[in-house]
């Protein structure tokens, strides 16, 4: 997840007629301190409100989260950043399975309005952490993912 996807960090390529993201300095934010900085100007793009194509849905479904986390860990990524990868990928995959648009998924991640209140993603993360603090569950990656995914699933089913 790159928290800095505003219009100043995208270039238009004349040759391909596509937008090219630049400035990846806010990729892989800390789950504890930086998720609230997410800024997605692409939420304003009309195509963000269109359904995913079958090809895109297949690509999303094919994301191997466990392998991605393993590789990023081996590369030295810290646990706080790995948690963000886990959560953002889980929200994307569950949202896509439920037929949500990129806009609907993105609005769960980015704070709304004046951006003073936590995003849905931040709230789900906090609730997941609270569940582990208030129980005797051992917090492994897979257990955290299952609990977080269940909270997100329940939320998205109500949208």
N, C-alpha and C positions, 0 to 999 in steps of 0.2 A: 504494500500500500504506500503510495506517495501522497503525503499530506499537502503538497504544494502544487496542485494541478489547476492553477489559475491561468487566465488567458495570456499573461505575460511570460509563461513558461511553456508556450507552444509556438512552434514555427510552422508556416505553411510551405510545403514543398511544391514548387511550381511544376516540377517534372512529373511527380506522382499524383498531384492534386490531393495530398493527404496532410493532415496535421502530424507534426513530429514533436513528441514531448522532449523538453530539455530541462536542465537543472534538477538533478535527482538527489539533491542534498537532504531532502526530508523524506527519503524512502526509509522504510522499516523503522517507524517511530516506536518509542517506548510505550508499552501498553499502560503503564502507570502514570506517565507525565506528558505525553505528546499527542495522544489521539484526538484531543480537543482542538488541535490546530488544523484538522483536515479542511481543505478548501478545494472544492470541485466545481470549477466553472462549467465543466461539461454537463452538469445537471441542467444547464440552461439550453443545451443543444436539443433540437427537436428529435433527433434520432435516439436520444437517451430514453425517450418515452415510448419507443417502439419495441415490440417483442423481440427477443433474441432469435436469430435464425437457427435452423436445425444444426448447421455447421458450428455455430458459436456455442450452442448448448452442448454439443458433443465435446468441444474443446474444454469447456468448463468442467464437464463431468469427468473428463480424462485427467484433470489435475490430480496428481498423486501427493496429497498433503503430507503424508507420513515421510515420503522420500524427500520432498522439498525441505521439510524441517530437519531431516537428518543431514542433508547436504549443507544447509545454512549453519547448522550447529558445528559441523566439521570445519567450516570456513571461519569459525570463531564468533558467530553472531551471539549476542547475549540473550538470556532467557526472556527479558522484557520485550525484546524485538521479536523473538520467536512466538511469543504469545500473540502479538499483533498479527503476525502472518497466519497463525492458526485461526484467530477470530475472523479476520477479514476474508480469508478463503472459505471458512465455514459459512459466513453470511452470504457470500457470493454463490456458493454451490447450493445451499438450501433455497435461497431466493430464486435461482434459476429453475430448480426442480418444481417450485410452486408457481412458475409462470410469471414471476415478478419481472419488471423492466429494470434496466440499469438505473433509471431515475429512482424507482422505489427502493432499490437496494442502497444506492448512494445516499438517499435521505436518511437512511438508518445510521449511516456512518458519520455524516457531517452534521454538526450542530446547526440548529435552525434559528431563524430570526436574528436577534442580536448576538447570538452564539454564547450567551452567558450560561445557559442550561446545558447539562451533558447530553450527548447524542444517545440514541437508542443503543448503539454499540457499547458506549461507555457504561450505560446503566446495566446492560446485560453482563458485561465484564465484572462490574462491581457486585452484582447479585451472585454471580458464580463464585467469586472470591469469598463472599459472605457465607455461602453455603458450606464451603470447605472450612472456614474458620469456626463455624458453629456446629461442626459435626466431627465425627471420628474417622471420616473418610480419608484415605491416603490420596494425596493429589498427584497422580501421575499424569503424563501428557494425555493418554487415551481417556482417562476418567474425566479430566478437565474438559476435553473436547466433547465427550458425550453429554456432560451436564450443560455446558454452554450451548451446544447444538439443540438440546431439548428446550432450553429457554428461548432461543431464537426461533425455533420451529413454532412453539406456542404463540409467540408474538406475531410472527408472519401469518399464521393461520387466522389471526384476529384482524389483520389489516384489510 
